[in-house]
Amino acid sequence: MNRIAMVVAGALVVLLIAFSTLFIVDQRQFAVIYALGEIKEVVTEPGLKVKLPPPFQNVVFLDRRIQTLDSPESRPILTAERKSLVIDWMVKWRVVDAKQFIRNNGVDIRNVENRLSPIVQAAFNDEVTKRLVEATLATEREIVMKSVRSRLAEEAKSFGIEIIEVRIKRVDFSANITDSIYRRMESERKLVANELRSTGTAEGEKIRADADRQREVIVADAYRDAQKAKGEGDAKASALFAEAFGRDPQFAQFYRSLDAYRASFRNKSDVMVLDPSSEFFKAMRGSGAPAAAPSPRK
């Protein structure tokens, strides 16, 4: 029984040693083999691999996928025109040299990110400070990102990494100048609005002046036509009156008397004191020539 137990125990020890010498490399990882504290080999091909058992050799795995580094904090950057901008950036990177990466940063990815962040921020500072706000925001935005990526390429080699992409996620004005920018934008909009109002007022005055001129012309033409028609009517009326008076002088005399009565009794407030037998009422009595209209007495 003791021999069987020893055989079983020996077999287990052999299995444990055998398992400790085997490891699997994922296609998304680097496998770094340490021998007595030094890097012995970097395995890049995926599959089942063999090494010496601990403590002779140990294995450390590094992620070989693309990593994303975001700007840890928003720091204002002064442009060439002394305007303060806040830039949020993003860097895509990955490990390409596992030995160099471990020598400079260890096996923790956060170490390289902590060292890379200030370098990226400094590169953005250098690029933005020699450009105007408009260039940074729009016209040269792509150029800024390409320039920062080019500057990071050399630095990245010392970290054992490769810079895949550099992007600007957001550009905004610093909080201490936002109000002044809004006020300037507001004044510019007011200036444009005032110009539009002035133009509209001038156009309105022009339209009103043209309308008034057309109205005056129309009224003058209408008055001229009315006077012409009235003159023609008066001429015809005078001709008819003359013809009628020439045919019947007594009727003409009676008609003039009626005109005299109409002129005398035009206002109801007028008071006249007359003798009923006066010549003025002769036409009403039906005989004699009409008298001239007396002057009304108030």
FIKE-727274 format. One line per 5 residues: number of its first residue (from 1); for each residue x negated, y negated, z negated of N, C-alpha, C, O. Coordinates in steps of 0.001 Angstrom, whole numbers. Each point is the difference from the previous one (the first is absolute). Example, Ala and Ser with C-alpha at 12.3 -4.5 7.8 and 13.67 -1.06 7.14 Angstrom:
BEGIN
1	-13190,5690,-7800,890,-1190,0,-900,-1200,0,-1036,19,-665 | 1386,-1069,1385,-820,-1190,-60,770,-1090,-730,-509,-1108,-169 $
# end
This chain:
BEGIN
1	-831,1203,0,831,-1203,0,-871,-1261,0,297,-968,700 | -1368,989,-1486,-878,-1168,-40,-638,-242,1357,-185,-1144,417 | -162,2273,296,-595,-164,1323,996,-622,966,-359,-865,799 | 1626,1310,-873,1032,-548,897,187,-1497,-261,117,-793,934 | -90,420,-2211,169,-1404,-352,-1171,-823,507,193,-1118,478 $
6	-1388,1645,-572,-1154,-727,469,44,-161,1522,-383,-1037,541 | 866,2101,144,100,-83,1462,1018,-1057,411,-220,-794,915 | 1338,816,-1627,1035,-991,309,-513,-1419,-276,189,-908,809 | -834,737,-1953,-533,-1323,-343,-1034,-447,1022,-28,-1164,400 | -828,2106,24,-1002,-358,1009,642,-387,1316,-442,-928,678 $
11	1504,1661,-324,696,-319,1258,628,-1390,-60,-53,-758,968 | 641,439,-2103,602,-1329,-158,-1042,-1101,108,230,-1042,613 | -1404,1304,-1235,-1065,-1001,70,-447,-188,1437,-220,-1120,461 | 89,2254,248,-413,-92,1409,1038,-767,816,-355,-821,846 | 1649,1092,-1101,1053,-719,726,-33,-1497,-305,170,-827,896 $
16	-389,487,-2162,-43,-1417,-367,-1180,-692,677,109,-1123,491 | -1258,1838,-481,-1163,-588,663,255,-149,1492,-385,-993,618 | 1054,2021,-41,285,-55,1432,952,-1154,315,-198,-731,971 | 1237,575,-1806,944,-1105,223,-669,-1360,-183,342,-964,686 | -1294,890,-1610,-670,-1283,-219,-922,-371,1139,-408,-1155,118 $
21	74,2121,725,-854,-298,1148,813,-346,1246,-569,-422,1006 | 1861,591,-1058,850,-290,1160,772,-1302,-215,429,-303,-1113 | -263,-439,2166,832,-1211,-64,576,-268,1392,-560,427,1010 | 1660,-1124,-975,699,-289,1258,-116,-1493,294,262,-840,-860 | -656,533,2077,-128,-1397,440,1218,-348,852,245,623,1033 $
26	509,-1617,-1473,1163,-478,762,-469,-910,1140,-1028,-668,-115 | 1775,647,1196,-381,-833,1146,68,-1491,-310,-533,-814,755 | 1188,446,-1869,98,-1401,-398,-1072,-397,-1005,53,-1091,-566 | -1037,1981,339,-991,-244,-1044,-1416,277,483,-238,747,949 | -710,-1402,-1670,-1407,391,54,-275,826,-1252,525,-296,-1074 $
31	-1344,1328,1214,-444,784,-1155,-1485,-276,-209,-820,277,876 | 483,-821,-2031,-1384,-342,-312,-513,1007,-1025,542,103,-1100 | -1594,643,1466,-559,1039,-872,-1192,-588,-750,-959,-483,602 | 1043,535,-1939,-1080,-464,-863,-824,1211,-451,550,1050,-330 | -1857,-1213,322,-901,1023,-541,-871,-648,-1057,-908,-776,299 $
36	1210,1115,-1543,-750,-546,-1136,37,-1530,-6,-1011,-656,-247 | 2183,106,522,201,-1439,-69,-334,-751,1265,229,-1208,55 | -753,1852,955,-332,-644,1254,913,526,1113,476,1135,-27 | -257,-2023,1009,854,402,1125,-779,982,867,-1056,-324,542 | 1596,1517,-426,-642,1051,780,505,24,1429,-770,153,948 $
41	2099,-310,-809,597,129,1335,1363,-686,5,690,-69,-1017 | -327,-434,2192,1350,-553,208,686,851,1051,-459,93,1138 | 1565,529,-1530,745,883,896,1139,-801,616,855,-534,-707 | -858,460,2027,1040,-765,708,1008,893,707,1113,-435,296 | -1490,1668,-26,906,902,705,965,658,-988,-430,475,-1051 $
46	1718,-439,1368,963,631,-908,-126,1535,14,-486,585,967 | 939,54,-2068,-3,1459,-85,-526,488,-1334,-225,-787,-919 | 28,2106,821,-525,619,-1216,-1521,-41,23,-625,440,965 | 35,-968,-2029,-1447,-180,-58,-557,712,-1239,729,357,-925 | -2073,-166,951,-684,707,-1082,-1104,-891,-557,-667,-725,738 $
51	489,795,-2067,-1074,-732,-678,-493,831,-1155,562,1054,-298 | -1598,-1512,-349,-491,681,-1184,924,-299,-1172,635,-1053,-46 | -564,1975,-888,892,-240,-1136,-555,-1095,-904,-1208,-240,-11 | 2086,-432,-755,-467,-963,-998,-902,722,-1003,202,1191,-238 | -1161,-1845,-341,-288,-1447,140,-984,-317,1121,-527,-1110,77 $
56	280,2094,796,-988,-230,1057,533,-969,1072,-723,-865,493 | 1982,1035,-159,609,-882,989,1434,-338,-402,738,842,-510 | -366,-2100,753,1373,-462,-236,524,-685,1279,-785,-406,857 | 2094,286,-742,623,-589,1191,859,-1199,-417,784,82,-946 | -946,-1194,1667,836,-1192,-178,661,-316,1336,-650,38,1044 $
61	1931,-345,-1080,744,-278,1225,263,-1511,139,332,-684,-968 | -490,197,2191,289,-1397,330,1090,-54,1068,-3,787,947 | 926,-1720,-1113,1079,-183,974,-566,-677,1255,-602,-1069,-95 | 789,1678,1255,-507,-558,1244,1083,-719,816,-243,-425,1129 | 1445,293,-1717,1084,-694,693,-195,-1516,-78,-803,-499,-789 $
66	1549,-211,1617,-79,-1466,36,623,-563,-1279,1113,362,-380 | -1851,-1244,-265,449,-632,-1234,400,-1457,284,-452,-603,973 | 1304,59,-1839,465,-1386,141,-413,-802,-1215,284,366,-1141 | -965,-1476,1414,-402,-921,-1065,759,-1309,196,-176,-678,1012 | 1020,325,-1983,752,-1257,30,-720,-1047,-853,-716,329,-946 $
71	923,-1572,1300,-607,-1085,-774,499,73,-1438,1208,-35,-230 | -2102,135,-730,422,166,-1397,704,-1216,-568,857,136,-873 | -1205,-1336,1356,619,-1217,-487,-45,-1059,1096,-852,33,887 | 1777,-958,-970,94,-1063,1004,-803,-1206,-467,374,-677,-957 | -1474,419,1641,-855,-1131,-355,99,-1072,1082,-59,329,1184 $
76	207,-1589,-1552,75,-1063,1016,-1336,-203,696,-1062,77,-618 | 1140,-341,1931,-1179,-258,821,189,-1349,672,1068,-275,546 | -2086,-566,-580,77,-1315,636,-375,106,1471,-1009,611,355 | 1826,-1208,490,-276,-18,1432,-941,-1161,334,-441,-727,-890 | 142,563,2179,-893,-1076,436,589,-1374,-266,-742,-972,-141 $
81	2063,876,69,667,-1270,-278,371,-136,-1470,818,-848,-358 | -1414,1679,-497,175,-58,-1447,1425,315,-433,510,-566,-966 | 119,1474,1693,1311,504,-398,-185,1366,-656,-796,821,456 | 1546,-594,-1533,-160,1229,-762,971,1063,510,1214,-202,-3 | -1765,1342,443,803,1118,488,-199,1220,-889,-1082,226,-541 $
86	2144,549,402,-68,1272,-722,189,1117,1023,1012,35,700 | -1979,873,-612,25,1065,1010,73,1355,-692,-827,329,-850 | 1831,443,1232,86,1400,-429,-504,871,1152,523,-76,1112 | -1536,901,-1377,-600,799,1053,85,1484,-316,384,393,-1102 | -746,417,2072,11,1455,-139,-1147,563,833,-242,-450,1120 $
91	-460,1435,-1673,-1116,645,685,241,1507,23,288,617,-1025 | -414,-38,2223,77,1455,155,-1426,548,140,-779,-492,817 | 443,1512,-1616,-1337,557,25,37,1497,-302,1012,532,-455 | -2147,137,721,-110,1427,-323,-1460,361,-219,-903,-710,442 | 687,1820,-1128,-1352,483,-287,-547,720,1236,663,874,558 $
96	-1865,-1243,-138,-644,670,1139,-1332,651,-408,-448,953,638 | -166,-1460,-1680,-1273,558,-472,160,309,-1488,-133,-879,-852 | 420,2139,564,303,391,-1386,-1196,-202,-919,171,-449,-1133 | -1377,770,1592,-1188,-158,-849,-205,-1463,-360,-189,-329,-1171 | 223,-561,2173,-175,-1428,-259,1091,-533,-900,-254,-824,-879 $
101	1472,1295,1098,1120,-457,-826,-220,355,-1463,187,-843,-877 | -583,2080,607,-194,444,-1387,-1192,-702,-635,59,-363,-1175 | -1141,163,1926,-1179,-668,-551,322,-1427,-454,-521,-462,-1015 | 1380,-235,1768,277,-1400,-297,1244,-213,-860,100,-1009,-698 | 832,1929,739,1282,-233,-674,453,1125,-911,987,-152,-720 $
106	-1691,1282,735,514,1130,-757,1119,681,775,126,-178,1211 | 665,941,-1904,1061,748,678,1368,-670,-151,984,491,554 | -901,-1592,-1285,1267,-694,-208,178,-1085,1081,-825,-904,135 | 1909,1018,617,254,-959,1082,209,-1408,-544,-314,-977,679 | 840,862,-1897,245,-1320,-571,-1286,-801,-171,31,-1230,5 $
111	-1149,1913,-154,-1268,-712,-138,-335,-782,1271,-381,-1168,-72 | 521,1805,1224,-321,-685,1245,1019,-1102,284,-362,-1028,572 | 1609,1211,-949,1003,-1044,218,-297,-1223,-857,170,-1133,451 | -614,1358,-1686,-343,-1128,-858,-1201,-781,538,-80,-1214,-187 | -838,1888,842,-1174,-667,557,299,-622,1365,-607,-1003,376 $
116	1540,1600,361,295,-476,1348,920,-1230,-7,-91,-838,898 | 968,723,-1893,975,-1104,-38,-654,-1373,28,396,-826,822 | -1388,531,-1683,-619,-1334,62,-743,-265,1303,-102,-1148,434 | -416,2197,190,-689,-184,1282,1001,-410,1078,-276,-886,809 | 1434,1533,-804,1043,-352,972,489,-1424,-244,182,-771,942 $
121	29,429,-2209,477,-1346,-329,-1012,-1051,423,386,-1050,513 | -1669,1308,-717,-1035,-946,402,-39,-168,1518,-216,-1104,499 | 426,2208,240,17,-89,1466,1171,-847,480,-148,-792,930 | 1304,953,-1556,1147,-828,365,-254,-1464,-358,376,-899,752 | -1003,663,-1883,-310,-1382,-381,-875,-678,1058,259,-1138,392 $
126	-1296,1845,65,-913,-581,988,720,-284,1320,-273,-1011,646 | 1186,1893,-243,689,-178,1278,1058,-1102,-62,186,-744,962 | 498,646,-2089,1107,-969,-102,-528,-1415,-211,567,-956,528 | -1647,815,-1295,-494,-1340,-320,-513,-762,1224,-129,-1223,-60 | -162,1900,1154,-459,-700,1210,1094,-128,1052,-288,-291,1161 $
131	1541,507,-1556,1123,-121,927,1100,-876,-602,94,-168,-1216 | 725,-377,2098,1153,-791,-427,1150,919,-372,-26,1199,281 | 1038,-1780,-918,1149,780,-442,706,642,1190,343,1182,-38 | -129,-1961,1086,704,521,1173,-733,1186,612,628,978,405 | -1954,-1061,-335,-784,1100,560,114,1250,-865,139,1108,518 $
136	-197,-1288,-1843,89,1145,-906,1378,644,60,124,1224,-46 | 901,-2048,150,1364,523,-8,386,646,1321,727,993,7 | -1196,-1533,1109,538,449,1284,-1068,245,1052,-251,1149,365 | -382,-2202,127,-795,103,1218,-1229,896,-139,-368,681,957 | -279,-666,-2129,-1231,785,-173,140,1052,-1092,-990,422,-599 $
141	2195,-13,351,225,999,-1064,-683,1328,337,-644,598,-862 | 779,-132,2105,-635,1247,411,-1524,-114,-44,-699,944,-369 | 205,-2111,749,-1458,-206,-22,-534,87,-1423,-1066,569,-233 | 1801,-1131,-714,-417,57,-1410,-98,1448,-464,-977,380,-645 | 1986,432,968,-10,1400,-439,-1139,783,647,-643,816,-661 $
146	388,-1060,1954,-1095,702,673,-1355,-421,-571,-901,825,-144 | 765,-2097,-174,-1262,-479,-565,-260,614,-1369,-1126,397,-302 | 2155,-320,-519,-161,614,-1325,-354,1476,138,-843,510,-739 | 1478,170,1675,-313,1418,202,-1442,188,445,-675,921,-462 | 195,-1784,1354,-1396,95,459,-973,-220,-1155,-1019,684,-92 $
151	1326,-1624,-781,-884,-280,-1134,6,1157,-998,-1014,270,-644 | 2156,414,517,84,1108,-954,-652,1278,527,-339,895,-774 | 166,-815,2102,-532,1239,579,-1375,341,-567,-254,1155,-343 | -646,-2153,239,-1339,251,-531,36,324,-1485,-706,891,-470 | 1537,-1625,-262,106,269,-1438,547,1405,-248,-399,670,-953 $
156	1311,-234,1812,639,1298,-209,-986,1151,113,168,1029,-654 | -1205,-1199,1486,-964,1091,168,-701,330,-1310,-276,1164,-290 | -9,-2196,-497,-672,260,-1277,904,726,-990,-484,633,-939 | 1789,-724,1146,940,720,-867,321,1387,531,665,780,-683 | -1121,-458,1881,310,1293,583,1421,76,539,575,1084,95 $
161	-7,-2239,259,1379,-20,492,39,-687,1367,-989,-580,449 | 2138,658,191,238,-643,1286,1245,-885,-112,1029,433,-518 | -1127,-1657,999,1140,-922,-7,839,271,1255,-483,-164,1120 | 1697,563,-1307,885,321,1120,740,-1238,497,103,-235,1204 | 408,-551,-2147,828,-1142,400,22,-1022,-1120,-54,344,-1181 $
166	134,-1612,1576,170,-1117,-936,1219,-792,464,64,-426,1153 | 890,229,-2038,1235,-709,364,309,-1086,-1021,-274,142,-1192 | 852,-1233,1691,545,-1054,-875,1494,261,-144,743,-53,981 | -311,330,-2187,1422,299,-218,841,-1258,-142,1118,-71,510 | -1656,-910,-1199,780,-1220,-256,-940,-1169,-215,-1039,120,-649 $
171	1433,-1261,1213,-729,-1253,-221,998,-1035,-482,1026,-224,641 | -1321,-400,-1756,916,-989,-569,-816,-1146,-585,-1191,134,-280 | 1861,-1252,106,-656,-1134,-634,-45,193,-1507,867,648,-588 | -1870,-1210,-10,-121,73,-1444,1149,-744,-664,526,-964,555 | -141,1410,-1734,1167,-579,-677,-172,-1476,-306,984,-741,-33 $
176	-2218,297,-193,-198,-1403,-381,151,-966,1173,108,-1208,-215 | -98,1711,1453,204,-903,1142,1281,302,759,311,-664,990 | 438,1669,-1452,1241,351,707,979,-1155,-10,618,-299,1021 | -469,-363,-2180,950,-1122,-87,-381,-1132,944,859,-569,673 | -2154,243,-626,-418,-1087,890,225,364,1463,354,-859,808 $
181	-557,2113,-470,235,438,1383,1474,-77,338,376,-435,1089 | 473,867,-2049,1439,-96,233,438,-1453,159,848,-307,838 | -1428,-590,-1645,353,-1414,125,-439,-558,1355,719,-784,619 | -1895,1191,-169,-450,-464,1312,899,541,1107,341,-719,940 | 37,1986,-1058,914,574,993,1343,-721,-18,599,-254,1044 $
186	-138,-72,-2254,1274,-710,-112,-91,-1388,636,917,-424,704 | -2026,-286,-951,-148,-1332,594,-91,89,1518,538,-855,704 | -1214,1883,-194,-78,163,1448,1382,268,590,349,-536,1052 | 433,1368,-1735,1357,291,500,865,-1255,-59,809,-241,896 | -978,-566,-1959,766,-1243,-89,-391,-958,1112,848,-692,562 $
191	-2147,656,-245,-454,-872,1083,627,421,1330,454,-840,777 | -435,2137,-528,626,497,1233,1491,-316,7,554,-405,1022 | 92,595,-2181,1438,-295,-81,281,-1478,243,956,-348,692 | -1798,-527,-1269,194,-1442,210,-201,-380,1463,727,-833,541 | -1719,1454,92,-208,-272,1429,1204,435,818,434,-704,911 $
196	109,1888,-1250,1182,471,715,1194,-914,-245,772,-285,915 | -626,-178,-2172,1107,-921,-299,-171,-1304,776,965,-523,557 | -2194,-4,-520,-244,-1243,741,319,172,1478,627,-857,622 | -1072,1981,-75,298,273,1412,1500,118,226,533,-518,982 | 148,1209,-1906,1446,133,125,719,-1331,-122,954,-273,729 $
201	-1430,-570,-1675,609,-1330,-155,-184,-840,1256,929,-670,451 | -2145,713,115,-257,-765,1221,876,494,1148,556,-796,757 | -440,2126,-634,854,541,1056,1461,-374,-238,740,-299,938 | -337,323,-2222,1379,-378,-316,290,-1454,348,1044,-324,566 | -2001,-556,-920,177,-1416,344,50,-204,1511,773,-815,503 $
206	-1595,1556,201,5,-100,1461,1339,446,578,543,-635,904 | -21,1737,-1440,1293,504,491,1118,-984,-335,870,-273,828 | -905,-266,-2077,1043,-956,-382,-80,-1272,858,1026,-527,429 | -2256,36,-180,-147,-1199,830,526,243,1412,654,-859,590 | -953,2051,-59,489,326,1342,1516,108,8,659,-440,942 $
211	-108,1033,-2008,1460,110,-86,647,-1376,-121,1015,-271,641 | -1613,-610,-1477,536,-1362,-129,-54,-742,1330,933,-710,373 | -2047,889,334,-112,-673,1297,1063,502,967,635,-787,702 | -447,2105,-669,1026,561,881,1394,-476,-409,853,-270,846 | -637,172,-2175,1307,-477,-465,243,-1441,451,1086,-346,466 $
216	-2128,-491,-616,155,-1396,416,297,-103,1499,828,-796,443 | -1537,1632,315,231,-24,1448,1420,442,326,679,-602,832 | -239,1674,-1508,1352,509,262,1054,-1027,-412,964,-237,728 | -1158,-381,-1925,959,-1010,-469,19,-1208,943,1063,-535,316 | -2263,110,132,-62,-1145,916,689,317,1324,737,-818,550 $
221	-998,2041,-48,662,383,1250,1507,75,-178,761,-423,870 | -332,973,-2023,1438,100,-250,638,-1381,-145,1087,-252,519 | -1791,-648,-1242,528,-1361,-167,77,-713,1353,965,-711,280 | -1978,907,545,9,-616,1329,1173,516,828,715,-769,644 | -532,2096,-675,1113,575,767,1338,-470,-564,941,-263,750 $
226	-862,155,-2121,1252,-445,-606,311,-1445,377,1136,-340,330 | -2176,-510,-387,209,-1400,374,382,-131,1473,828,-827,383 | -1453,1663,416,336,-23,1429,1450,417,226,737,-620,766 | -348,1708,-1471,1389,452,133,974,-1033,-560,1067,-241,563 | -1470,-377,-1714,862,-1018,-597,134,-1202,929,1090,-546,169 $
231	-2214,136,435,65,-1131,932,898,309,1184,799,-834,427 | -942,2055,102,856,381,1112,1461,24,-419,884,-414,751 | -638,915,-1985,1390,31,-493,550,-1399,-211,1143,-293,352 | -1989,-586,-946,452,-1389,-213,298,-686,1336,959,-759,139 | -1834,1062,852,229,-612,1315,1312,469,605,765,-788,556 $
236	-520,2099,-675,1266,522,524,1187,-552,-776,1037,-325,578 | -1206,222,-1938,1094,-544,-810,269,-1460,362,1151,-422,105 | -2220,-337,85,179,-1412,373,685,-122,1360,865,-853,200 | -1265,1721,729,643,-38,1320,1473,342,-97,843,-600,667 | -542,1612,-1542,1410,381,-153,796,-1115,-677,1129,-308,381 $
241	-1779,-306,-1433,681,-1105,-673,238,-1171,967,1077,-594,41 | -2113,294,723,138,-1122,944,1095,267,1027,783,-880,357 | -759,2131,104,1042,355,974,1377,-66,-626,957,-490,599 | -878,1018,-1870,1299,-2,-685,424,-1421,-330,1162,-358,197 | -2098,-469,-702,359,-1382,-352,385,-813,1244,852,-888,-50 $
246	-1517,1228,1174,338,-729,1219,1387,333,495,660,-852,596 | -205,2050,-821,1333,399,423,1091,-597,-899,1075,-375,467 | -1384,298,-1782,1025,-456,-947,-647,-968,-975,-512,442,-1029 | 511,-1749,1302,-621,-986,-905,653,-30,-1361,-672,-251,-1000 | 2005,508,938,688,-27,-1296,-496,1132,-890,-184,-177,-1205 $
251	-28,1329,1803,-550,1124,-775,-1420,-298,-503,-376,357,-1117 | -391,-1021,1977,-1350,-367,-408,25,-936,-1186,-805,118,-923 | 1754,-1064,961,126,-947,-1114,399,736,-1268,-509,-286,-1083 | 1442,1256,1231,446,778,-1164,-1152,850,-551,-140,131,-1216 | -655,426,2070,-1111,843,-436,-1036,-820,-768,-550,480,-991 $
256	276,-1707,1434,-951,-861,-703,542,-372,-1378,-750,-111,-970 | 2072,-79,904,589,-292,-1314,-203,1174,-950,-304,-197,-1176 | 466,1393,1671,-237,1185,-845,-1447,66,-467,-270,366,-1143 | -653,-716,2017,-1415,-39,-417,-214,-1027,-1090,-778,217,-929 | 1473,-1341,1048,-126,-1040,-1031,557,501,-1313,-599,-227,-1051 $
261	1762,920,1090,563,570,-1242,-960,1035,-608,-200,40,-1214 | -373,774,2061,-912,1054,-490,-1216,-615,-677,-434,479,-1048 | -123,-1544,1642,-1161,-658,-594,349,-700,-1298,-833,-89,-902 | 2069,-415,794,401,-742,-1199,307,924,-1156,-315,-311,-1149 | 930,1454,1443,411,909,-1081,-937,1202,-123,435,1094,-358 $
266	-1708,-1297,652,-943,1126,-29,-252,488,-1415,-42,1209,-232 | -128,-2126,-730,-288,364,-1388,1253,-144,-844,673,-1030,49 | -353,2073,-833,1197,-39,-848,-133,-993,-1150,997,-474,-545 | -2223,171,190,-197,-913,-1129,161,-1470,389,25,-869,-872 | 83,584,2164,153,-1391,446,1424,-500,-290,980,729,156 $
271	-903,-1947,-568,1301,-632,-297,197,-1204,940,-878,-855,114 | 2016,799,541,311,-1100,938,1317,-668,-426,980,676,-313 | -980,-1966,309,1216,-776,-305,390,-730,1274,-699,-922,420 | 1823,1325,215,435,-558,1284,1487,-312,-43,771,567,-774 | -430,-1454,1606,1422,-323,191,566,1008,994,-550,147,1092 $
276	1627,551,-1432,563,999,909,363,-579,1354,72,732,987 | 156,-2025,-928,374,-605,1290,-1203,-500,778,147,-686,1012 | -1371,1041,-1498,-1194,-494,688,-162,717,1322,613,1034,266 | -1463,-1627,547,-254,546,1332,-663,1377,-60,57,776,954 | -689,-491,-2100,-722,1257,-114,919,1210,145,-397,1022,559 $
281	1637,-1140,-1066,947,1108,68,926,-73,1206,1015,694,62 | -1370,-1528,876,873,-183,1161,125,1289,811,1069,324,517 | -2195,410,-415,63,1246,763,892,1013,-671,614,830,671 | -532,-884,-1994,871,930,-718,1468,-356,169,886,854,-40 | -663,-2157,232,1392,-418,196,448,239,1439,1188,-89,310 $
286	-2174,401,593,357,388,1344,74,-1134,977,550,193,1084 | -1060,-1363,-1385,38,-1109,961,-1189,-913,-234,-542,-63,-1104 | 146,-635,2141,-1090,-986,-133,-1376,600,136,-166,1220,-4 | -800,-2069,123,-1392,441,118,-565,332,-1350,395,-588,-1007 | -1314,1522,971,-582,397,-1283,-896,-1071,-572,-705,-704,723 $
291	747,599,-2007,-840,-996,-671,-1362,602,-323,-181,1213,-107 | -738,-2113,-39,-1348,446,-417,40,503,-1411,766,-501,-824 | -1574,1477,537,-11,609,-1363,-556,-971,-993,-1102,-517,183 | 1859,251,-1256,-528,-897,-1034,-1116,659,-778,-151,1221,2 | -625,-2050,-664,-1094,530,-826,574,549,-1280,798,-672,-654 $
296	-1195,1916,263,514,566,-1245,-519,-746,-1197,-1126,-496,-21 | 2009,429,-1010,-365,-700,-1246,-116,1033,-1106,937,745,-285 | -2090,-722,-320,-272,982,-1042,715,-354,-1263,-111,718,-994 $
# end
